[in-house]
Amino acid sequence: MIIPSIDIVGGSTVQLVGGEKQVIDAGDPQVALDHFSIVGEVTVVDIDAARGEGDNRELIAGLCDRAPIRVGGGIRSAAGALEWLDAGAEKVIIGTAASEETLAQLPPDRVIVALDARHGEVVTHGWRQGSGRHLLDSVDRFRDRCGGFLVTFVEREGLMGGTDLDMARRVVERAGEARVTIAGGVSSAEEVAELDSVGADAQVGMALYTRQLALADSVIAVMHSDRSDGLWPTVVVDERGVALGLAWSSADSLRQAIESRRGTYQSRRRGLWVKGESSGAVQELIRVDVDCDRDALRFTVTQTGGFCHTGTRSCWGEDGGLGRLSRRLEEIAERKPSGSNTVRLLEDPDLLAAKLAEELAELLEPGANVAAEAADLLYFTLVKSVSTGVSLRDIESVLDSRERRVSRRPMVAREVE
């Protein structure tokens, strides 16, 4: 698949030729990330830190909260890598600092070793010095100590003249279980598909910024179908991964969906259609995922109203649990029906605080009905969240981020004054 790349210099998204000459300033990295992350992980490289000319740490830490990113640039120690993993980075990219000792201190599945090569020789010091080591020998050295490799063909970087598919294939064969990402020269959807067919991802920057390659086309290129109409089954889920229904996608509908960020599908009878255009039950498209066999899609959406034509949340009826409760509370906060206890809580912070304390105390009592008391506490907690504009999705995002942390604070009781 495609891995879009964001290189940052002085707080701005840039593109460099040969790692030196800046030819594009694409502005705010947050805007770039919001655009690219619809297709999955995005690589973010702090060029300033890599050069030893300052850093963009605060900016990139904020990006970790917005989408799954791989962070690279200026990571020169295990401690530096751990800081990024604890900040919420999905993975870290380690270049010349990669060693057996450093990698032994890190979770292998969260580490990508970056190998820059010119005509098969690993190069260092900003691509200026040859190392005398062959690229494949370095792959052999680290393949059991990391979860992936980022291999940049320096002689092709930024030139959009095509990548080295033969060498990419050889790297994948030598990498074993480590996933390979290829950078340098990738300029077409066909190349993305060819790399995908040999088991490698394509990291792309220049071709995306110059619009020579569209995100949607890079996804379309890897897909196939055994249906006579060429359509791809598309499982539609909400932000929490709960299935809402099954739809169908074509190249045209997928391209429009990605470009518009709307739930857009291909009906087998009615042609291209945008969810909610007539009913008002619109969908914001958050992410598109391709399945392992490249013949089915998953759309993650924010659904307004019901997904099903019958008006229910899903094509299997209504859902339940915390997701349903959270939406109900948000609706009550918006409508403010008279006589509602939830409205009383929303309008009386002191009452809400008292009920939270009461339910927590009851949960902690010996012999408590834990399920019932925990349910009460969760209800009042969600009311508190809604009152401050925090959604269940926001809470779950924090939990997901904390799960990605490697370092753990000691679990000790703090004195309450």
Stockholm file with secondary structure:
# STOCKHOLM 1.0

chainA/1-417         MIIPSIDIVGGSTVQLVGGEKQVIDAGDPQVALDHFSIVGEVTVVDIDAARGEGDNRELIAGLCDRAPIRVGGGIRSAAGALEWLDAGAEKVIIGTAASEETLAQLPPDRVIVALDARHGEVVTHGWRQGSGRHLLDSVDRFRDRCGGFLVTFVEREGLMGGTDLDMARRVVERAGEARVTIAGGVSSAEEVAELDSVGADAQVGMALYTRQLALADSVIAVMHSDRSDGLWPTVVVDERGVALGLAWSSADSLRQAIESRRGTYQSRRRGLWVKGESSGAVQELIRVDVDCDRDALRFTVTQTGGFCHTGTRSCWGEDGGLGRLSRRLEEIAERKPSGSNTVRLLEDPDLLAAKLAEELAELLEPGANVAAEAADLLYFTLVKSVSTGVSLRDIESVLDSRERRVSRRPMVAREVE
#=GR chainA/1-417 SS CEEEEEEEETTEEEEEETTTEEEEEEECHHHHHHHHGGGSCEEEEEHHHHHTSCCCHHHHHHHHTTSCEEEESSCCSHHHHHHHHHTTCSEEEECTTCCHHHHTTSCGGGEEEEEEEETTEEEETTTTEEEEEEHHHHHHHHTTTCSEEEEEEGGGTTTCSCCCHHHHHHHHHHHTTSEEEEESSCCSHHHHHHHHHTTEEEEESHHHHTTSSCHHHHHHHHCCCCSTTCCEEEEEECTTCCEEEEEEECHHHHHHHHHHTBCEEEETTTEEEETTTTTSCCEEEEEEEECTTSSCEEEEEEECSCSSTTSSSBTTBCCCHHHHHHHHHHHHHHHCCTTCHHHHHHHCHHHHHHHHHHHHHHHHSTTCCHHHHHHHHHHHHHHHHHHTTCCHHHHHHHHHHHHTCCSCCCCCCCCCC
#=GC SS_cons         CEEEEEEEETTEEEEEETTTEEEEEEECHHHHHHHHGGGSCEEEEEHHHHHTSCCCHHHHHHHHTTSCEEEESSCCSHHHHHHHHHTTCSEEEECTTCCHHHHTTSCGGGEEEEEEEETTEEEETTTTEEEEEEHHHHHHHHTTTCSEEEEEEGGGTTTCSCCCHHHHHHHHHHHTTSEEEEESSCCSHHHHHHHHHTTEEEEESHHHHTTSSCHHHHHHHHCCCCSTTCCEEEEEECTTCCEEEEEEECHHHHHHHHHHTBCEEEETTTEEEETTTTTSCCEEEEEEEECTTSSCEEEEEEECSCSSTTSSSBTTBCCCHHHHHHHHHHHHHHHCCTTCHHHHHHHCHHHHHHHHHHHHHHHHSTTCCHHHHHHHHHHHHHHHHHHTTCCHHHHHHHHHHHHTCCSCCCCCCCCCC
//
